[in-house]
Each structure stands twice: as structure tokens, then as C-alpha cells.
Amino acid sequence: MSGIIGVMNIGQTGIEANEAALKTAGHNLSNVNTPGYSRERVMLEQHVPDMGHPGMMGAGVDAARIRRVVNHFLENQSTRQKTTLGFWESSRISLGEIDSYYFHAQSEGLSRDLSRFFNHWETVANHPADRAARATLITYGHNLGQDFHQMTALYAESRNRLGHQIEDQVTKINARIARIAVLNHSILAARGRGEDPNTFLDERARIAGEVSRLTNAHFFHDKDGSLNLHIGGQAAFSEQEVGHMAAIFDPVHDRYRITFAPPSHSGPPIDITDRVKGGVLGGYIDVRDHKIKSMQHHLDLLAFQVANSVNSIHSRGYGLSGQTGVNFFKPTVEVVRTAGEGSGGVVANVEDASAVLPKILVESDAAGVRVYSAKDHLLIGSGVVKDGVATITAGGYALRVMAPKKGSESYTVSGGTHVAGTALHLDVTNLSADDVAVADSPVSPGSNEGDNANAHQIFYLSQKHLRFPGEDEPASIYEYYASGVAKIGAWARQARLNDKAQVAISQSLETQRLAVSGVSIANESAKIIRFEKAYQASANLIQMVNRLLDTLVRLPNSG
């Protein structure tokens, strides 16, 4: 519009545009501490000019749009990096608790009681007839069993707590997936109305970062501005439906399975457990179902070796009253009599874990003992009975056989490969101080009471390199325990270092993001002053036009 009214319209456009700029600057300042907020900027453009004499005339200014100031490359980098950050954060917290327990256990608990137990065998060897020393040894054996039980309980408690954490993370992921789907619709609807959905875009970017921190998701932007999300290689949502993740405990394999039902999927949910490698969820799964499970197996192997190694020597020794064939710890091997009157007996323990058979058959009579493989009934060992007993190693088992007084007896021996649960059930058998087998030859009152050879063998057992089931290299009991401590320590240290590094990377990316998208109080305050002056100038222009119009109105009528 030309003429004096056109000048007034220019002032009006200036007021409207600078009012929008003032509101935007104020909005920026009010959100200076809002997490994930991206600074907004009013894009001012010249109004369509008027055409006429003496030529193209300016027609003011328009607030064309309010743009979200963001570097999409940095935003995507920050989102992806949160997956690694979440993994090491959850790993650090979970492993730190167990590592802390092991640290304190160096001076008390399992480490201390292992030393006490084996060292006290030397004390008993030096005083073989001292019943008080023998009773103390039994107490130390009980304490050792309690330490194994306590460690097992710690692992079980940690895994149970992590199981709840896994379920909680899955719940959070589902809620955020659904929210992103809603925001996609809101963003597309706003753009369809010609609006800039900056608030929705900020919220979607923030929630996408949260999902990335929780699990290793993949994000893709469509040309229409919607955000596609894939989890475990599956689309998380469609235009009409949202997929669903679930954490299901598998009691057969003692682990959690993560399943995902994609939208419009008619079949059963897809198992994506092996694809969940990152984020808080991936860290919890890794610690619960791999690392702690590995440490529990390590603990079971240690208890298995302690029980069988001590029992193998103890069962062939003699107590103060001359009894033999007595286990110190509850055996891990099962012995069942299948034939005979039961006047004899068999005590079996694992001697060589690398060669142990699942099941063997033992036949005994007054003349000797024969051992067969249960699978093909081949003879794998035999021995001569002397003074009513025989000691045989066959099929990976150490057998102490008490021959029957008459006839023959048959037994099955099995369970030599069963390691799981040993730490939970390790305990001393119901033996008395007199039953502790210190001697390696028969003892009777006043005869051979100073024999301590068997006790010395058990004492030196702690220093002997043993073959642990499934391990490539032999190790002493102390070395094997120390290797477990070192392993959990290395895991915890790696988690701490990686978490620290990822926090630094995350802070660096956030600093770079804030340099682009963050709100500067000084800059926004300066803009407010500038926009205020521009607003006042536009208002002054309107006042000036108003005075000119008054002048025109007061002009005398020329007619």
C-alpha cells in the first residue's frame, strides 16, 4: 500500500516482527537451564515491496519463521554416543559392588578362611593327638563353607537386583518409543499447518537420546521430518502401531531373553537378546548373565576342587579310633549301592577333573575291587584289598573301597562332572574330632598316634598345582582364587576407565552442542535491547504518521 497509510503499515510490521523477536529472546532466556533445549531464532524477511512511482518501494518486515538453531551432525553424534556411555555406566555400578566386596574379603572372609583352614592342617600335623586342634580345624571348615555360601548369596542377590533393573529399563524403553511415535504425528501435523514444531523437535531429540542411552537403537530421519527407530533390527513403530519390548526370564538357561514384537507382526515376538549389545540394558545383561555367571562358575569350581582334593586325601587316611573312608566335606559325587548286603562301602571323590567319567560301576569282594565304565562296561581299573580296604584311581575318581565281610557288593558312582551349585552346598560332614584323618596308616589307642603324614599331605595340597575342570593350565587353590579376584578387578577397572572416558566424550559433545544451540544470557540480553529499540522506533514511526494525518485533517478546505 502506497502513501501515508503505507508508511503506517511499515511501522505496524516492524512492531509485529520485533514483538515476535522479543518473545523469542525472552523464551530463550527462560529456558537457559532446560535440559536439551535448543536456542530459537526469528528469521526476519523483507515484506513484499509495493510497485509504483517512483519505483519499487519497501513495505516493511515479516517474521517469516522461528528457526531451531541446531547442528544435526552434533545432535546425531551425541545421540549415538549415549549408547556406549549407558553401557559402561551400568557396568561400572554393577561391577563396582562386587569388586568392593572382594576388596574387603582380602582381609576377612573367603581369602582369610582359605588360609586358616589349610594352615591349621599343619598345626594339627604338629599335634596329631590334640583333639582341641582337630575341633578347631572342623570349625575352620565350617567357616570356609559359610564363606562360599555368602559369596554365592552375594552373586544371587546381585543377579536378582540386576534382573529387576533389566525389567525396569525395558519398561522405560517402551514408554519412550510410544512417546516418539506420538511426537512424530505432532511434528508432521504442525508442519502441515505451516508451523515450526521446535518444542516437539527438542523433546523428540531428548527422548531419542534417552532411548539410545538405554539400548543400542538406530535412528533414521525421513524426508517428511519423521524419525524412524529400529531396535534389534526391527522397526519400533509404524504410522498406526507401536512395537513392544519384553524382558522374559528363562529358568532353563538362567538368563533373561529380550524379545520385541514389531508393529503389525502376526507371529511370536522376536528374540533380540544377542543384538542388545549397548546401553544401560546391554550393560546390565552383560554383567548379570555373563560376568557374574562366569564368577559364580569360578566360585563353584574352587569349591569343587577344595572339597574333592581334601576328601580324596582325607578319605584314605585314618582317625584316632582307626576309622577310614571318611570324607571331611560333603561329597560332590553320588555313590549308590546296587547289590550286596551293605557291610562294605565306597567313598568316591573326583581325582582328575579332566578325565572324569559321568558314571562308573564298582564291584568289590574280599579278594579285590574292579571298576567298569558304565557306558560300555569295559574294565578301567582294579585293586587288591588289604586289611579290608583298597584305594583305586579309575575313571577320574579317587575310590576308597571298604570290602564287604562276605560275598560281593556293587555300586554306581556318578556326578563327577556336576560342578554347578557346589559352592552353595559346601560344608563339613558330620564328623567328630576323632574322625579327622591325620594319619595315613591305622591308629589305635597307644599305637601310631603320632602319625601325621595324611595331615601334611592336605596342608601341602594348598600349594600343589591342580587341574581345575575346564581350565587349560593347572593352578594352586590360592592362585585360582586370586585369578578370580583379578578377573573381577580387571572388569571393574575397565568399566571405570571406559565410563570416565565416555563421560568426557559426552561432556565434550554437549559443550559443542551448547556452543551452537545453547542460550547465552549476554547475547540474548543484547538482542532484547536491540529488538526493544527497533520496536520503539516502529512505534515512533506510527506516531509520526498519526501526527501527519492530524496535519492533513486540519488543512483548510480549498473549496
C-alpha atoms as one frame of an Amber mdcrd trajectory, in Angstrom:
protein
   0.000   0.000   0.000   1.458   3.357  -1.040   1.006   6.737   0.518   0.963
   7.784   4.139  -1.085   4.727   5.169   1.632   2.528   3.644   4.160   4.197
   5.941   1.921   3.344   8.924   1.745  -0.282   7.763   5.547  -0.399   7.668
   5.579   0.683  11.320   2.981  -1.977  12.141   5.060  -4.742  10.513   8.093
  -3.560  12.485   6.154  -3.727  15.743   4.811  -7.193  14.989   8.163  -8.588
  13.825  10.148  -7.154  16.716   7.489  -8.266  19.187   7.985 -11.827  17.905
  11.757 -11.389  18.222  11.383 -10.093  21.794   9.173 -13.025  22.762  11.655
 -15.477  21.239  14.619 -13.919  23.051  12.661 -13.989  26.309  11.701 -17.599
  25.655  15.373 -18.440  25.142  16.355 -16.771  28.406  13.635 -18.546  30.377
  14.916 -21.922  29.070  18.602 -21.263  29.665  18.726 -24.175  32.145  16.241
 -26.502  30.422  17.954 -29.833  29.504  18.006 -30.456  25.768  16.647 -27.034
  24.867  17.826 -25.617  21.537  18.008 -21.879  21.097  15.428 -20.346  18.744
  15.915 -17.514  16.301  13.308 -15.372  14.492  14.000 -15.233  10.778  13.165
 -11.694   9.609  12.467 -11.103   5.930  11.518  -8.033   3.892   7.833  -7.664
   3.227   6.734  -7.898  -0.399   7.507  -4.409  -1.798   4.956  -2.093  -3.361
   5.204  -1.411  -7.073   4.571   2.121  -8.287   6.003   5.568  -8.814   8.881
   6.292  -8.482   9.628   2.527  -8.382   9.712  -0.499  -6.095   9.024   0.748
  -2.563   9.834  -1.183   0.641   6.816  -2.402   2.601   8.327  -3.336   5.972
   9.373  -6.596   7.559   7.879 -10.014   8.240   8.735 -12.570  10.974   8.849
 -15.411   8.450   9.532 -18.266  10.856  11.093 -19.190  14.176  14.047 -21.473
  13.481  15.562 -24.004  15.895  19.329 -23.427  15.959  20.902 -26.871  15.855
  23.807 -28.752  14.288  22.252 -32.034  13.167  25.619 -33.754  12.874  26.484
 -32.965  16.506  22.971 -33.939  17.609  23.241 -37.332  15.901  26.762 -37.900
  17.271  25.623 -37.113  20.792  22.649 -39.475  20.468  24.772 -42.386  19.217
  27.469 -41.839  21.841  24.961 -42.225  24.663  24.683 -45.956  23.851  28.302
 -46.552  24.809  28.020 -44.213  27.796  24.988 -46.086  29.137  26.690 -49.486
  28.754  29.794 -48.542  30.735  27.826 -46.558  33.300  25.651 -49.552  34.227
  28.672 -51.894  34.072  30.665 -49.656  36.409  27.908 -49.505  39.007  27.138
 -53.239  38.894  30.735 -54.485  38.912  31.833 -51.928  41.490  29.677 -53.528
  44.180  31.197 -56.989  43.668  34.727 -55.616  43.341  34.250 -53.752  46.628
  33.229 -56.978  48.354  36.293 -58.803  47.030  38.482 -55.919  48.182  37.232
 -56.281  51.762  37.359 -60.092  51.503  41.162 -59.939  51.199  41.468 -59.343
  54.943  38.375 -61.237  56.024  36.035 -63.776  54.540  36.913 -66.364  51.911
  40.565 -65.389  51.399  41.296 -65.381  55.132  39.449 -68.605  55.854  41.091
 -70.496  52.985  44.450 -69.676  54.547  43.263 -70.506  58.061  41.832 -73.825
  57.002  44.886 -75.153  55.153  47.410 -73.636  57.570  45.661 -75.274  60.512
  46.307 -78.679  58.967  49.971 -78.045  59.762  49.028 -77.227  63.358  47.103
 -80.498  63.579  50.047 -82.323  61.982  52.338 -80.919  64.684  49.904 -82.020
  67.401  48.196 -85.121  65.940  46.680 -86.267  69.243  45.343 -82.837  70.220
  41.546 -83.079  69.993  41.127 -79.327  70.546  43.247 -78.604  67.445  41.141
 -81.084  65.487  37.901 -79.453  66.695  39.254 -76.046  65.654  40.006 -77.460
  62.202  36.388 -78.603  61.860  35.247 -75.105  62.863  37.504 -73.571  60.228
  35.996 -75.968  57.693  32.500 -74.792  58.662  33.624 -71.158  58.355  35.038
 -71.845  54.909  31.731 -73.349  53.821  29.883 -70.289  55.143  32.176 -68.020
  53.117  31.308 -69.929  49.954  27.624 -69.669  50.852  27.960 -65.923  51.444
  29.679 -65.348  48.114  27.013 -67.391  46.342  24.311 -65.347  48.090  26.055
 -62.134  47.003  26.073 -63.264  43.389  22.434 -64.379  43.602  21.387 -61.091
  45.191  23.282 -59.073  42.573  21.764 -61.062  39.727  18.290 -60.747  41.227
  18.682 -56.978  41.577  20.014 -56.687  38.032  17.058 -58.737  36.819  14.717
 -56.091  38.239  16.853 -53.403  36.631  16.589 -55.133  33.256  12.802 -55.235
  33.553  12.709 -51.547  34.576  14.850 -50.490  31.616  12.575 -52.356  29.200
   9.557 -50.550  30.689  11.300 -47.204  30.196  12.221 -48.077  26.608   8.610
 -48.962  25.744   7.319 -45.682  27.211   9.851 -43.638  25.242   9.201 -45.482
  21.989   5.500 -44.700  22.330   6.251 -41.038  23.071   8.467 -40.675  19.984
   5.657 -42.118  17.850   3.233 -39.514  19.269   5.739 -36.706  18.703   6.210
 -37.791  15.081   2.488 -37.289  14.486   2.502 -33.915  16.284   5.512 -32.686
  14.287   4.036 -33.685  10.937   0.684 -32.097  11.851   2.364 -28.807  12.870
   4.382 -28.659   9.683   1.217 -29.348   7.719  -0.215 -26.162   9.259   2.923
 -24.233   8.283   4.221 -24.031  11.872   7.705 -24.736  13.250   7.321 -27.509
  15.889  10.536 -26.563  17.705   9.340 -27.654  21.150   8.305 -31.069  19.798
  11.614 -31.419  17.943  13.587 -30.685  21.121  11.570 -33.184  23.114  11.947
 -35.846  20.421  15.713 -35.333  20.259  15.951 -35.540  24.052  13.891 -38.747
  24.228  15.849 -40.270  21.328  18.993 -39.650  23.388  17.367 -41.369  26.367
  16.453 -44.399  24.246  19.996 -44.525  22.878  21.365 -44.432  26.433  19.071
 -47.305  27.414  19.801 -49.592  24.457  21.597 -49.718  21.111  18.857 -48.286
  18.894  19.292 -46.974  15.349  17.629 -43.750  14.191  16.755 -42.600  10.662
  15.166 -39.313   9.560  12.627 -39.420   6.751  12.289 -36.641   4.204   8.989
 -35.590   5.773  10.771 -34.959   9.106   9.583 -38.023  10.996  12.082 -40.073
  12.991  12.289 -43.825  12.404  13.638 -46.028  15.176  14.944 -49.599  14.854
  15.645 -51.882  17.821  17.305 -55.235  17.291  16.953 -54.749  13.541  13.178
 -54.276  13.853  11.104 -51.145  13.207   9.900 -49.788  16.557   6.692 -48.224
  15.250   4.620 -47.513  12.173   2.115 -44.765  11.455  -0.635 -46.725  13.203
   1.064 -49.030  15.727   3.920 -49.153  18.221   6.088 -52.226  18.833   6.627
 -53.727  22.281   9.796 -54.924  24.004   9.706 -57.511  26.798  12.214 -58.971
  29.266  11.474 -62.661  29.884  13.366 -64.763  32.409  14.470 -68.124  31.016
  14.754 -70.526  34.001  16.232 -73.318  31.871  19.307 -71.274  30.928  19.120
 -68.978  33.974  19.192 -65.779  31.938  16.973 -63.025  30.567  15.740 -63.023
  26.996  14.832 -59.721  25.359  12.031 -60.028  22.821  10.479 -57.465  20.512
   7.108 -57.553  18.798   7.281 -55.164  15.813   4.135 -53.303  14.728   1.774
 -55.373  12.578   3.782 -58.520  13.416   1.487 -61.545  13.445   3.958 -64.159
  14.697   5.540 -64.604  18.127   7.849 -61.858  19.443  11.370 -61.923  18.011
  14.255 -62.814  20.318  16.756 -59.945  20.024  18.872 -60.750  23.108  22.056
 -61.296  21.111  21.546 -57.924  19.397  21.246 -55.932  22.625  24.916 -55.059
  22.964  24.863 -51.495  24.245  23.140 -49.015  26.507  22.200 -49.432  30.151
  20.144 -52.503  29.259  23.069 -54.149  27.434  25.381 -53.404  30.375  23.031
 -54.979  32.908  22.546 -58.075  30.736  26.296 -58.438  30.196  27.069 -58.208
  33.921  24.146 -60.357  35.088  24.117 -63.146  32.520  27.778 -63.267  31.539
  30.223 -61.769  34.011  28.546 -62.659  37.330  27.541 -66.039  35.916  31.185
 -66.610  34.996  32.284 -65.619  38.515  29.721 -67.962  40.081  31.071 -70.787
  37.936  34.599 -69.854  39.022  33.474 -69.985  42.672  31.804 -73.370  42.121
  34.987 -74.719  40.534  37.030 -73.520  43.517  34.636 -75.168  45.978  34.541
 -78.304  43.809  38.333 -78.579  43.834  38.672 -77.844  47.560  36.055 -80.447
  48.500  37.293 -83.205  46.190  41.013 -82.648  46.724  40.700 -82.596  50.518
  38.283 -85.530  50.532  40.462 -87.643  48.230  43.335 -87.482  50.723  41.230
 -87.440  53.877  39.167 -90.495  52.940  42.224 -92.718  52.616  43.656 -91.603
  55.983  42.847 -92.776  59.498  41.304 -91.106  62.534  42.249 -91.614  66.179
  39.985 -94.625  66.592  41.287 -96.285  63.433  38.342 -95.476  61.169  38.991
 -94.744  57.462  36.932 -93.881  54.366  35.525 -90.694  55.911  35.043 -87.511
  53.867  35.889 -84.192  55.506  33.500 -82.181  53.287  30.159 -83.286  51.942
  30.962 -85.082  48.684  30.027 -83.744  45.268  29.904 -87.309  43.934  26.942
 -89.646  44.376  27.516 -93.299  45.394  24.611 -95.767  45.243  24.805 -99.420
  46.306  23.081-101.588  43.692  23.815-105.075  45.050  25.131-106.762  48.217
  24.388-106.797  51.916  25.964-103.412  52.690  28.711-104.431  55.117  31.277
-102.723  52.908  31.233 -99.320  51.313  32.675 -96.951  48.714  33.798 -93.357
  49.191  34.347 -91.564  45.889  35.754 -88.146  45.011  36.997 -86.545  41.804
  40.740 -87.061  41.386  41.233 -85.866  37.801  38.533 -83.484  36.596  39.902
 -83.519  33.047  39.380 -87.286  32.706  36.363 -87.932  34.921  33.581 -90.098
  33.502  29.919 -89.257  34.078  29.290 -92.688  35.640  31.279 -95.782  36.651
  30.473 -99.170  38.206  32.370-100.575  41.204  32.354-104.258  42.247  34.115
-105.398  45.417  34.661-108.560  47.440  37.205-109.813  49.899  39.708-110.541
  47.129  39.687-107.267  45.252  37.928-104.399  43.512  37.014-103.948  39.850
  35.912-100.715  38.206  33.984-100.553  34.921  32.840 -97.816  32.597  29.062
 -97.585  32.882  28.726 -96.715  29.202  30.305 -99.840  27.677  31.107-101.956
  30.782  34.835-102.036  29.977  37.216-102.701  32.847  39.054 -99.416  33.616
  40.674-100.229  36.961  41.215-102.848  39.642  42.892-103.222  43.042  43.749
-105.633  45.756  42.051-105.469  49.147  44.494-105.175  52.038  43.355-105.069
  55.656  39.787-104.814  54.391  40.315-101.690  52.254  41.520-100.731  48.802
  42.459 -97.402  47.224  41.937 -97.094  43.474  42.022 -94.285  40.941  39.875
 -95.008  37.881  37.707 -93.028  35.506  38.935 -89.785  37.057  37.709 -90.815
  40.529  39.658 -91.499  43.723  37.950 -94.517  45.325  38.345 -95.710  48.904
  36.675 -99.104  48.993  35.805-100.985  52.187  35.393-104.625  51.151  32.307
-106.498  52.330  32.763-109.080  55.072  31.238-111.741  52.870  30.007-112.027
  49.331  30.292-109.117  46.942  28.795-105.668  46.528  28.186-103.412  43.557
  27.969 -99.626  43.406  27.369 -96.878  40.870  29.433 -93.703  41.141  28.251
 -90.591  39.275  28.191 -86.817  39.396  31.876 -86.236  38.790  31.106 -83.613
  36.174  28.463 -81.766  38.228  30.079 -78.501  39.307  27.129 -76.077  39.424
  25.889 -75.383  42.940  28.961 -76.789  44.711  29.771 -73.502  46.474  26.226
 -73.255  47.822  26.338 -76.737  49.381  29.937 -76.926  50.574  30.045 -77.891
  54.248  31.793 -80.226  56.656  30.317 -83.685  57.098  29.013 -84.778  60.468
  32.418 -85.885  61.752  33.920 -85.642  65.227  37.399 -84.569  66.240  38.432
 -88.247  66.413  37.286 -88.743  62.821  39.775 -86.216  61.404  42.142 -88.392
  59.358  45.583 -87.157  60.368  47.404 -90.495  59.916  47.950 -92.460  56.729
  48.060 -95.839  58.494  45.758 -97.406  61.079  45.722 -95.771  64.521  44.615
 -97.258  67.819  44.934 -96.077  71.429  48.623 -96.111  72.294  49.609 -97.178
  68.774  50.708 -94.939  65.881  49.028 -91.864  67.424  51.904 -89.673  66.267
  51.349 -90.461  62.592  50.705 -87.127  60.853  51.551 -87.932  57.230  47.987
 -87.525  55.932  47.587 -84.095  57.578  50.839 -82.951  55.956  49.560 -84.054
  52.550  46.413 -81.937  52.945  48.467 -78.963  54.180  50.722 -79.137  51.114
  47.626 -79.517  48.925  47.127 -75.730  49.056  50.494 -75.279  47.335  50.080
 -78.044  44.806  49.137 -77.182  41.225  45.808 -78.834  40.471  43.855 -79.315
  37.268  40.612 -77.365  37.594  37.693 -78.524  35.395  37.646 -76.714  32.058
  40.888 -74.813  32.688  43.872 -75.100  30.339  46.617 -74.570  32.900  46.925
 -76.113  36.381  46.929 -73.765  39.370  47.107 -73.914  43.138  43.973 -73.248
  45.159  45.298 -69.831  46.206  46.293 -68.964  42.638  42.896 -69.969  41.340
  41.122 -67.848  43.950  43.439 -64.926  43.150  42.694 -65.280  39.430  39.000
 -64.757  40.173  39.762 -61.672  42.249  41.998 -60.363  39.455  39.323 -61.019
  36.834  36.572 -59.108  38.634  39.068 -56.358  39.459  40.090 -56.057  35.814
  36.455 -55.903  34.707  35.621 -53.235  37.283  38.725 -51.211  36.417  37.945
 -51.410  32.702  34.366 -50.272  33.378  35.569 -47.332  35.484  38.101 -46.194
  32.889  35.711 -46.578  29.949  32.907 -44.846  31.833  35.233 -41.963  32.681
  36.299 -41.699  29.036  32.718 -41.794  27.776  31.641 -39.145  30.287  34.429
 -36.915  28.980  33.338 -37.537  25.381  29.711 -36.876  26.292  30.621 -33.614
  28.029  32.712 -32.552  25.038  29.846 -33.225  22.639  27.434 -31.392  24.927
  29.819 -28.427  25.097  29.967 -28.348  21.299  26.185 -28.631  21.118  25.720
 -25.784  23.586  28.133 -23.634  21.569  25.669 -23.911  18.695  22.293 -24.480
  20.338  22.814 -23.237  23.891  21.471 -19.958  25.246  23.921 -17.147  26.044
  22.412 -14.773  28.611  24.629 -11.947  27.435  23.748 -12.426  23.761  20.041
 -12.758  24.380  20.039  -9.706  26.663  21.768  -7.700  23.950  19.190  -8.895
  21.429  16.368  -7.835  23.726  17.813  -4.314  23.885  18.197  -4.225  20.096
  14.680  -5.548  19.436  13.279  -3.176  22.056  14.855  -0.204  20.278  13.561
  -1.445  16.935  10.084  -1.890  18.464  10.184   1.668  19.866  11.375   3.035
  16.519   8.478   1.337  14.724   6.068   2.751  17.298   7.576   6.226  16.804
   7.067   5.828  13.054   3.357   5.162  13.641   3.142   8.174  15.974   4.765
  10.330  13.322   2.267   9.129  10.689  -0.516   9.880  13.149   0.753  13.469
  13.513   0.942  13.827   9.738  -2.627  12.584   9.406  -3.730  15.132  12.012
  -1.995  17.827   9.994  -3.776  16.701   6.841  -7.113  16.668   8.620  -6.607
  20.256   9.844  -5.748  21.649   6.407  -8.310  24.300   5.272 -10.800  23.276
   2.643  -9.588  24.748  -0.652 -13.136  24.798  -1.970
